């Protein structure tokens, strides 16, 4: 149940049902194609979020751009930036 509510999957499914009902008996236009493409992207992102949640729960590495990826703490970011600036200044 948590996957359904926390990842946007419920929203993607209900949007797909609404699109399906609205497109019944209608001509295919470029707007309809864009609506379905948008829905497909949303659905794919929701499935990707579920995959990342499961990987995190199992202790497997998660992609850096995932919202479930571990975030470096402030001190690590500051030290990394300081090292980059020093390296650029040296050469």
Residue pairs with C-beta under 8 A, 6 or more apart in sequence:
3 9
3 50
3 53
4 10
6 49
6 53
7 46
7 49
7 50
7 53
8 42
8 45
8 46
8 49
9 43
9 46
9 47
9 49
9 50
11 42
11 46
12 39
12 42
12 43
12 46
13 43
15 39
15 42
16 39
16 43
19 35
19 36
19 39
23 32
23 36
26 32
48 66
49 66
49 67
49 68
52 62
52 63
52 66
52 67
52 68
52 69
53 68
55 61
55 62
55 68
56 62
56 68
62 68
62 69
62 70
63 69
72 80
